[in-house]
Amino acid sequence: MIFTQLILAHLLGDFILQPNSWVADKENRKLKSSYLYLHVLIHTILTFIFLWNLKLWWVAILVGISHFIIDACKAKFSKYSDKKKMVFY
């Protein structure tokens, strides 16, 4: 059950609550983007909300830290030429 809650929080944070302008800012400004930190904060808060258990506070912190590390590495090491434009019909 916890895994399902974490997946739902992640999907909501990455695909619903993150506008394309934030993604573009993170790609352009890398670690200087304030949206990177706001995005991580949103993920941490969503994890707290979806778990709804104060005893699992450490899970939310772990999710926030790991999400920051992953997004920071993606921003720092990816190049625009590495990205392929995706078209959804």
Jmol script that loads the backbone (N, CA, C; Angstrom):
load data "model"
ATOM      1  N   MET A   1       0.815  -1.197   0.000  1.00  0.00           N
ATOM      2  CA  MET A   1       0.000   0.000   0.000  1.00  0.00           C
ATOM      3  C   MET A   1       0.859   1.262   0.000  1.00  0.00           C
ATOM      4  N   ILE A   2       1.948   1.244   0.761  1.00  0.00           N
ATOM      5  CA  ILE A   2       2.819   2.424   0.814  1.00  0.00           C
ATOM      6  C   ILE A   2       3.422   2.692  -0.564  1.00  0.00           C
ATOM      7  N   PHE A   3       3.799   1.650  -1.259  1.00  0.00           N
ATOM      8  CA  PHE A   3       4.385   1.817  -2.588  1.00  0.00           C
ATOM      9  C   PHE A   3       3.405   2.515  -3.525  1.00  0.00           C
ATOM     10  N   THR A   4       2.144   2.122  -3.483  1.00  0.00           N
ATOM     11  CA  THR A   4       1.117   2.746  -4.325  1.00  0.00           C
ATOM     12  C   THR A   4       0.955   4.220  -3.982  1.00  0.00           C
ATOM     13  N   GLN A   5       0.959   4.544  -2.709  1.00  0.00           N
ATOM     14  CA  GLN A   5       0.843   5.936  -2.277  1.00  0.00           C
ATOM     15  C   GLN A   5       2.031   6.766  -2.771  1.00  0.00           C
ATOM     16  N   LEU A   6       3.223   6.189  -2.689  1.00  0.00           N
ATOM     17  CA  LEU A   6       4.417   6.903  -3.144  1.00  0.00           C
ATOM     18  C   LEU A   6       4.398   7.118  -4.658  1.00  0.00           C
ATOM     19  N   ILE A   7       3.937   6.130  -5.393  1.00  0.00           N
ATOM     20  CA  ILE A   7       3.842   6.265  -6.849  1.00  0.00           C
ATOM     21  C   ILE A   7       2.835   7.354  -7.215  1.00  0.00           C
ATOM     22  N   LEU A   8       1.683   7.359  -6.552  1.00  0.00           N
ATOM     23  CA  LEU A   8       0.673   8.380  -6.835  1.00  0.00           C
ATOM     24  C   LEU A   8       1.194   9.780  -6.509  1.00  0.00           C
ATOM     25  N   ALA A   9       1.883   9.929  -5.389  1.00  0.00           N
ATOM     26  CA  ALA A   9       2.458  11.228  -5.027  1.00  0.00           C
ATOM     27  C   ALA A   9       3.484  11.660  -6.068  1.00  0.00           C
ATOM     28  N   HIS A  10       4.288  10.717  -6.530  1.00  0.00           N
ATOM     29  CA  HIS A  10       5.309  11.019  -7.534  1.00  0.00           C
ATOM     30  C   HIS A  10       4.680  11.447  -8.860  1.00  0.00           C
ATOM     31  N   LEU A  11       3.693  10.715  -9.301  1.00  0.00           N
ATOM     32  CA  LEU A  11       3.026  11.057 -10.564  1.00  0.00           C
ATOM     33  C   LEU A  11       2.368  12.433 -10.487  1.00  0.00           C
ATOM     34  N   LEU A  12       1.719  12.708  -9.376  1.00  0.00           N
ATOM     35  CA  LEU A  12       1.087  14.006  -9.191  1.00  0.00           C
ATOM     36  C   LEU A  12       2.132  15.129  -9.183  1.00  0.00           C
ATOM     37  N   GLY A  13       3.232  14.911  -8.486  1.00  0.00           N
ATOM     38  CA  GLY A  13       4.275  15.936  -8.396  1.00  0.00           C
ATOM     39  C   GLY A  13       5.016  16.171  -9.692  1.00  0.00           C
ATOM     40  N   ASP A  14       5.268  15.122 -10.447  1.00  0.00           N
ATOM     41  CA  ASP A  14       6.056  15.268 -11.679  1.00  0.00           C
ATOM     42  C   ASP A  14       5.222  15.643 -12.897  1.00  0.00           C
ATOM     43  N   PHE A  15       3.992  15.156 -12.978  1.00  0.00           N
ATOM     44  CA  PHE A  15       3.245  15.333 -14.215  1.00  0.00           C
ATOM     45  C   PHE A  15       2.051  16.276 -14.121  1.00  0.00           C
ATOM     46  N   ILE A  16       1.546  16.506 -12.935  1.00  0.00           N
ATOM     47  CA  ILE A  16       0.397  17.398 -12.791  1.00  0.00           C
ATOM     48  C   ILE A  16       0.824  18.750 -12.227  1.00  0.00           C
ATOM     49  N   LEU A  17       1.638  18.739 -11.200  1.00  0.00           N
ATOM     50  CA  LEU A  17       1.987  19.966 -10.486  1.00  0.00           C
ATOM     51  C   LEU A  17       3.296  20.604 -10.934  1.00  0.00           C
ATOM     52  N   GLN A  18       3.889  20.104 -12.001  1.00  0.00           N
ATOM     53  CA  GLN A  18       5.130  20.691 -12.511  1.00  0.00           C
ATOM     54  C   GLN A  18       4.885  21.217 -13.932  1.00  0.00           C
ATOM     55  N   PRO A  19       4.722  22.529 -14.070  1.00  0.00           N
ATOM     56  CA  PRO A  19       4.504  23.090 -15.414  1.00  0.00           C
ATOM     57  C   PRO A  19       5.751  22.957 -16.294  1.00  0.00           C
ATOM     58  N   ASN A  20       5.530  22.997 -17.590  1.00  0.00           N
ATOM     59  CA  ASN A  20       6.647  22.914 -18.532  1.00  0.00           C
ATOM     60  C   ASN A  20       7.640  24.058 -18.343  1.00  0.00           C
ATOM     61  N   SER A  21       7.155  25.204 -17.898  1.00  0.00           N
ATOM     62  CA  SER A  21       8.051  26.340 -17.674  1.00  0.00           C
ATOM     63  C   SER A  21       9.056  26.037 -16.563  1.00  0.00           C
ATOM     64  N   TRP A  22       8.650  25.263 -15.569  1.00  0.00           N
ATOM     65  CA  TRP A  22       9.582  24.874 -14.501  1.00  0.00           C
ATOM     66  C   TRP A  22      10.653  23.935 -15.047  1.00  0.00           C
ATOM     67  N   VAL A  23      10.231  23.006 -15.879  1.00  0.00           N
ATOM     68  CA  VAL A  23      11.180  22.057 -16.475  1.00  0.00           C
ATOM     69  C   VAL A  23      12.190  22.814 -17.323  1.00  0.00           C
ATOM     70  N   ALA A  24      11.727  23.745 -18.129  1.00  0.00           N
ATOM     71  CA  ALA A  24      12.619  24.540 -18.977  1.00  0.00           C
ATOM     72  C   ALA A  24      13.586  25.367 -18.131  1.00  0.00           C
ATOM     73  N   ASP A  25      13.087  25.947 -17.046  1.00  0.00           N
ATOM     74  CA  ASP A  25      13.957  26.735 -16.171  1.00  0.00           C
ATOM     75  C   ASP A  25      15.028  25.857 -15.528  1.00  0.00           C
ATOM     76  N   LYS A  26      14.646  24.653 -15.113  1.00  0.00           N
ATOM     77  CA  LYS A  26      15.630  23.728 -14.528  1.00  0.00           C
ATOM     78  C   LYS A  26      16.678  23.320 -15.561  1.00  0.00           C
ATOM     79  N   GLU A  27      16.255  23.145 -16.816  1.00  0.00           N
ATOM     80  CA  GLU A  27      17.208  22.773 -17.863  1.00  0.00           C
ATOM     81  C   GLU A  27      18.159  23.921 -18.169  1.00  0.00           C
ATOM     82  N   ASN A  28      17.655  25.139 -18.133  1.00  0.00           N
ATOM     83  CA  ASN A  28      18.481  26.307 -18.469  1.00  0.00           C
ATOM     84  C   ASN A  28      19.361  26.762 -17.317  1.00  0.00           C
ATOM     85  N   ARG A  29      18.810  26.826 -16.128  1.00  0.00           N
ATOM     86  CA  ARG A  29      19.526  27.406 -14.998  1.00  0.00           C
ATOM     87  C   ARG A  29      20.185  26.360 -14.111  1.00  0.00           C
ATOM     88  N   LYS A  30      19.912  25.093 -14.388  1.00  0.00           N
ATOM     89  CA  LYS A  30      20.500  23.964 -13.655  1.00  0.00           C
ATOM     90  C   LYS A  30      20.246  24.093 -12.142  1.00  0.00           C
ATOM     91  N   LEU A  31      21.310  24.038 -11.326  1.00  0.00           N
ATOM     92  CA  LEU A  31      21.160  24.082  -9.879  1.00  0.00           C
ATOM     93  C   LEU A  31      20.784  25.468  -9.357  1.00  0.00           C
ATOM     94  N   LYS A  32      20.838  26.472 -10.209  1.00  0.00           N
ATOM     95  CA  LYS A  32      20.457  27.828  -9.806  1.00  0.00           C
ATOM     96  C   LYS A  32      18.955  28.066  -9.932  1.00  0.00           C
ATOM     97  N   SER A  33      18.254  27.118 -10.483  1.00  0.00           N
ATOM     98  CA  SER A  33      16.814  27.254 -10.678  1.00  0.00           C
ATOM     99  C   SER A  33      16.080  27.117  -9.347  1.00  0.00           C
ATOM    100  N   SER A  34      15.322  28.130  -8.992  1.00  0.00           N
ATOM    101  CA  SER A  34      14.521  28.053  -7.762  1.00  0.00           C
ATOM    102  C   SER A  34      13.406  27.021  -7.918  1.00  0.00           C
ATOM    103  N   TYR A  35      13.008  26.740  -9.144  1.00  0.00           N
ATOM    104  CA  TYR A  35      11.957  25.750  -9.379  1.00  0.00           C
ATOM    105  C   TYR A  35      12.419  24.333  -9.043  1.00  0.00           C
ATOM    106  N   LEU A  36      13.695  24.073  -9.128  1.00  0.00           N
ATOM    107  CA  LEU A  36      14.218  22.771  -8.727  1.00  0.00           C
ATOM    108  C   LEU A  36      13.917  22.536  -7.248  1.00  0.00           C
ATOM    109  N   TYR A  37      14.195  23.519  -6.430  1.00  0.00           N
ATOM    110  CA  TYR A  37      13.997  23.396  -4.990  1.00  0.00           C
ATOM    111  C   TYR A  37      12.505  23.393  -4.626  1.00  0.00           C
ATOM    112  N   LEU A  38      11.726  24.185  -5.332  1.00  0.00           N
ATOM    113  CA  LEU A  38      10.283  24.193  -5.109  1.00  0.00           C
ATOM    114  C   LEU A  38       9.682  22.835  -5.489  1.00  0.00           C
ATOM    115  N   HIS A  39      10.148  22.277  -6.590  1.00  0.00           N
ATOM    116  CA  HIS A  39       9.678  20.974  -7.052  1.00  0.00           C
ATOM    117  C   HIS A  39       9.983  19.885  -6.015  1.00  0.00           C
ATOM    118  N   VAL A  40      11.167  19.917  -5.449  1.00  0.00           N
ATOM    119  CA  VAL A  40      11.545  18.939  -4.421  1.00  0.00           C
ATOM    120  C   VAL A  40      10.690  19.132  -3.164  1.00  0.00           C
ATOM    121  N   LEU A  41      10.453  20.378  -2.793  1.00  0.00           N
ATOM    122  CA  LEU A  41       9.605  20.658  -1.636  1.00  0.00           C
ATOM    123  C   LEU A  41       8.186  20.120  -1.858  1.00  0.00           C
ATOM    124  N   ILE A  42       7.663  20.309  -3.053  1.00  0.00           N
ATOM    125  CA  ILE A  42       6.329  19.791  -3.387  1.00  0.00           C
ATOM    126  C   ILE A  42       6.303  18.273  -3.267  1.00  0.00           C
ATOM    127  N   HIS A  43       7.339  17.601  -3.759  1.00  0.00           N
ATOM    128  CA  HIS A  43       7.400  16.143  -3.649  1.00  0.00           C
ATOM    129  C   HIS A  43       7.439  15.690  -2.196  1.00  0.00           C
ATOM    130  N   THR A  44       8.199  16.393  -1.384  1.00  0.00           N
ATOM    131  CA  THR A  44       8.300  16.038   0.029  1.00  0.00           C
ATOM    132  C   THR A  44       6.945  16.215   0.724  1.00  0.00           C
ATOM    133  N   ILE A  45       6.288  17.323   0.463  1.00  0.00           N
ATOM    134  CA  ILE A  45       4.971  17.591   1.062  1.00  0.00           C
ATOM    135  C   ILE A  45       3.935  16.574   0.585  1.00  0.00           C
ATOM    136  N   LEU A  46       3.951  16.276  -0.715  1.00  0.00           N
ATOM    137  CA  LEU A  46       3.007  15.278  -1.241  1.00  0.00           C
ATOM    138  C   LEU A  46       3.226  13.916  -0.590  1.00  0.00           C
ATOM    139  N   THR A  47       4.471  13.563  -0.354  1.00  0.00           N
ATOM    140  CA  THR A  47       4.760  12.285   0.295  1.00  0.00           C
ATOM    141  C   THR A  47       4.193  12.275   1.711  1.00  0.00           C
ATOM    142  N   PHE A  48       4.387  13.378   2.460  1.00  0.00           N
ATOM    143  CA  PHE A  48       3.792  13.471   3.794  1.00  0.00           C
ATOM    144  C   PHE A  48       2.273  13.295   3.720  1.00  0.00           C
ATOM    145  N   ILE A  49       1.652  13.983   2.779  1.00  0.00           N
ATOM    146  CA  ILE A  49       0.191  13.943   2.662  1.00  0.00           C
ATOM    147  C   ILE A  49      -0.299  12.550   2.276  1.00  0.00           C
ATOM    148  N   PHE A  50       0.345  11.940   1.280  1.00  0.00           N
ATOM    149  CA  PHE A  50      -0.126  10.640   0.807  1.00  0.00           C
ATOM    150  C   PHE A  50       0.118   9.531   1.828  1.00  0.00           C
ATOM    151  N   LEU A  51       1.196   9.616   2.583  1.00  0.00           N
ATOM    152  CA  LEU A  51       1.452   8.593   3.602  1.00  0.00           C
ATOM    153  C   LEU A  51       0.556   8.796   4.825  1.00  0.00           C
ATOM    154  N   TRP A  52       0.303  10.046   5.171  1.00  0.00           N
ATOM    155  CA  TRP A  52      -0.579  10.429   6.281  1.00  0.00           C
ATOM    156  C   TRP A  52      -0.257   9.672   7.555  1.00  0.00           C
ATOM    157  N   ASN A  53       1.046   9.615   7.864  1.00  0.00           N
ATOM    158  CA  ASN A  53       1.503   8.921   9.061  1.00  0.00           C
ATOM    159  C   ASN A  53       2.776   9.609   9.540  1.00  0.00           C
ATOM    160  N   LEU A  54       2.683  10.288  10.684  1.00  0.00           N
ATOM    161  CA  LEU A  54       3.838  11.029  11.180  1.00  0.00           C
ATOM    162  C   LEU A  54       5.018  10.136  11.545  1.00  0.00           C
ATOM    163  N   LYS A  55       4.751   8.867  11.799  1.00  0.00           N
ATOM    164  CA  LYS A  55       5.844   7.942  12.102  1.00  0.00           C
ATOM    165  C   LYS A  55       6.715   7.673  10.875  1.00  0.00           C
ATOM    166  N   LEU A  56       6.167   7.963   9.698  1.00  0.00           N
ATOM    167  CA  LEU A  56       6.923   7.746   8.452  1.00  0.00           C
ATOM    168  C   LEU A  56       7.524   9.045   7.913  1.00  0.00           C
ATOM    169  N   TRP A  57       7.775  10.020   8.797  1.00  0.00           N
ATOM    170  CA  TRP A  57       8.343  11.302   8.372  1.00  0.00           C
ATOM    171  C   TRP A  57       9.662  11.097   7.633  1.00  0.00           C
ATOM    172  N   TRP A  58      10.429  10.108   8.063  1.00  0.00           N
ATOM    173  CA  TRP A  58      11.737   9.864   7.466  1.00  0.00           C
ATOM    174  C   TRP A  58      11.615   9.417   6.004  1.00  0.00           C
ATOM    175  N   VAL A  59      10.513   8.777   5.651  1.00  0.00           N
ATOM    176  CA  VAL A  59      10.299   8.358   4.256  1.00  0.00           C
ATOM    177  C   VAL A  59      10.131   9.597   3.382  1.00  0.00           C
ATOM    178  N   ALA A  60       9.356  10.565   3.849  1.00  0.00           N
ATOM    179  CA  ALA A  60       9.151  11.798   3.082  1.00  0.00           C
ATOM    180  C   ALA A  60      10.464  12.553   2.905  1.00  0.00           C
ATOM    181  N   ILE A  61      11.272  12.617   3.952  1.00  0.00           N
ATOM    182  CA  ILE A  61      12.569  13.291   3.852  1.00  0.00           C
ATOM    183  C   ILE A  61      13.474  12.539   2.876  1.00  0.00           C
ATOM    184  N   LEU A  62      13.480  11.229   2.958  1.00  0.00           N
ATOM    185  CA  LEU A  62      14.291  10.407   2.047  1.00  0.00           C
ATOM    186  C   LEU A  62      13.848  10.586   0.596  1.00  0.00           C
ATOM    187  N   VAL A  63      12.541  10.640   0.372  1.00  0.00           N
ATOM    188  CA  VAL A  63      12.014  10.874  -0.977  1.00  0.00           C
ATOM    189  C   VAL A  63      12.462  12.245  -1.475  1.00  0.00           C
ATOM    190  N   GLY A  64      12.361  13.265  -0.626  1.00  0.00           N
ATOM    191  CA  GLY A  64      12.782  14.611  -1.024  1.00  0.00           C
ATOM    192  C   GLY A  64      14.259  14.684  -1.372  1.00  0.00           C
ATOM    193  N   ILE A  65      15.101  14.088  -0.534  1.00  0.00           N
ATOM    194  CA  ILE A  65      16.550  14.107  -0.783  1.00  0.00           C
ATOM    195  C   ILE A  65      16.899  13.343  -2.056  1.00  0.00           C
ATOM    196  N   SER A  66      16.322  12.152  -2.203  1.00  0.00           N
ATOM    197  CA  SER A  66      16.639  11.356  -3.398  1.00  0.00           C
ATOM    198  C   SER A  66      16.105  12.026  -4.660  1.00  0.00           C
ATOM    199  N   HIS A  67      14.930  12.662  -4.560  1.00  0.00           N
ATOM    200  CA  HIS A  67      14.388  13.353  -5.732  1.00  0.00           C
ATOM    201  C   HIS A  67      15.272  14.536  -6.113  1.00  0.00           C
ATOM    202  N   PHE A  68      15.787  15.238  -5.104  1.00  0.00           N
ATOM    203  CA  PHE A  68      16.702  16.345  -5.392  1.00  0.00           C
ATOM    204  C   PHE A  68      17.966  15.846  -6.085  1.00  0.00           C
ATOM    205  N   ILE A  69      18.549  14.784  -5.570  1.00  0.00           N
ATOM    206  CA  ILE A  69      19.790  14.256  -6.159  1.00  0.00           C
ATOM    207  C   ILE A  69      19.563  13.838  -7.607  1.00  0.00           C
ATOM    208  N   ILE A  70      18.477  13.136  -7.862  1.00  0.00           N
ATOM    209  CA  ILE A  70      18.188  12.667  -9.223  1.00  0.00           C
ATOM    210  C   ILE A  70      17.933  13.839 -10.160  1.00  0.00           C
ATOM    211  N   ASP A  71      17.080  14.776  -9.748  1.00  0.00           N
ATOM    212  CA  ASP A  71      16.771  15.927 -10.611  1.00  0.00           C
ATOM    213  C   ASP A  71      17.984  16.829 -10.799  1.00  0.00           C
ATOM    214  N   ALA A  72      18.789  16.998  -9.756  1.00  0.00           N
ATOM    215  CA  ALA A  72      19.990  17.828  -9.875  1.00  0.00           C
ATOM    216  C   ALA A  72      20.988  17.194 -10.845  1.00  0.00           C
ATOM    217  N   CYS A  73      21.153  15.889 -10.770  1.00  0.00           N
ATOM    218  CA  CYS A  73      22.053  15.199 -11.703  1.00  0.00           C
ATOM    219  C   CYS A  73      21.530  15.290 -13.129  1.00  0.00           C
ATOM    220  N   LYS A  74      20.229  15.116 -13.306  1.00  0.00           N
ATOM    221  CA  LYS A  74      19.650  15.250 -14.653  1.00  0.00           C
ATOM    222  C   LYS A  74      19.887  16.651 -15.197  1.00  0.00           C
ATOM    223  N   ALA A  75      19.685  17.649 -14.371  1.00  0.00           N
ATOM    224  CA  ALA A  75      19.864  19.033 -14.814  1.00  0.00           C
ATOM    225  C   ALA A  75      21.332  19.330 -15.100  1.00  0.00           C
ATOM    226  N   LYS A  76      22.203  18.861 -14.237  1.00  0.00           N
ATOM    227  CA  LYS A  76      23.628  19.184 -14.367  1.00  0.00           C
ATOM    228  C   LYS A  76      24.294  18.472 -15.538  1.00  0.00           C
ATOM    229  N   PHE A  77      23.963  17.223 -15.749  1.00  0.00           N
ATOM    230  CA  PHE A  77      24.707  16.417 -16.708  1.00  0.00           C
ATOM    231  C   PHE A  77      24.016  16.203 -18.046  1.00  0.00           C
ATOM    232  N   SER A  78      22.757  16.564 -18.168  1.00  0.00           N
ATOM    233  CA  SER A  78      22.101  16.371 -19.457  1.00  0.00           C
ATOM    234  C   SER A  78      22.363  17.570 -20.358  1.00  0.00           C
ATOM    235  N   LYS A  79      22.411  17.285 -21.629  1.00  0.00           N
ATOM    236  CA  LYS A  79      22.599  18.326 -22.631  1.00  0.00           C
ATOM    237  C   LYS A  79      21.326  18.414 -23.452  1.00  0.00           C
ATOM    238  N   TYR A  80      21.045  19.585 -23.961  1.00  0.00           N
ATOM    239  CA  TYR A  80      19.839  19.757 -24.771  1.00  0.00           C
ATOM    240  C   TYR A  80      19.858  18.830 -25.976  1.00  0.00           C
ATOM    241  N   SER A  81      21.036  18.619 -26.562  1.00  0.00           N
ATOM    242  CA  SER A  81      21.138  17.759 -27.748  1.00  0.00           C
ATOM    243  C   SER A  81      20.816  16.305 -27.434  1.00  0.00           C
ATOM    244  N   ASP A  82      20.898  15.926 -26.124  1.00  0.00           N
ATOM    245  CA  ASP A  82      20.582  14.557 -25.729  1.00  0.00           C
ATOM    246  C   ASP A  82      19.082  14.300 -25.714  1.00  0.00           C
ATOM    247  N   LYS A  83      18.317  15.347 -25.647  1.00  0.00           N
ATOM    248  CA  LYS A  83      16.870  15.213 -25.520  1.00  0.00           C
ATOM    249  C   LYS A  83      16.225  15.081 -26.891  1.00  0.00           C
ATOM    250  N   LYS A  84      15.265  14.244 -26.962  1.00  0.00           N
ATOM    251  CA  LYS A  84      14.489  14.109 -28.195  1.00  0.00           C
ATOM    252  C   LYS A  84      13.118  14.675 -27.935  1.00  0.00           C
ATOM    253  N   LYS A  85      12.613  15.412 -28.877  1.00  0.00           N
ATOM    254  CA  LYS A  85      11.275  15.951 -28.718  1.00  0.00           C
ATOM    255  C   LYS A  85      10.267  14.833 -28.891  1.00  0.00           C
ATOM    256  N   MET A  86       9.331  14.809 -27.975  1.00  0.00           N
ATOM    257  CA  MET A  86       8.279  13.799 -28.021  1.00  0.00           C
ATOM    258  C   MET A  86       6.975  14.481 -28.416  1.00  0.00           C
ATOM    259  N   VAL A  87       6.268  13.866 -29.285  1.00  0.00           N
ATOM    260  CA  VAL A  87       4.989  14.402 -29.731  1.00  0.00           C
ATOM    261  C   VAL A  87       3.904  13.426 -29.277  1.00  0.00           C
ATOM    262  N   PHE A  88       2.908  13.972 -28.589  1.00  0.00           N
ATOM    263  CA  PHE A  88       1.795  13.151 -28.122  1.00  0.00           C
ATOM    264  C   PHE A  88       0.571  13.490 -28.943  1.00  0.00           C
ATOM    265  N   TYR A  89      -0.086  12.486 -29.438  1.00  0.00           N
ATOM    266  CA  TYR A  89      -1.278  12.677 -30.245  1.00  0.00           C
ATOM    267  C   TYR A  89      -2.515  12.385 -29.453  1.00  0.00           C
TER     268      TYR A  89
END
end "model"
wireframe off; spacefill off
backbone 0.3
color backbone group
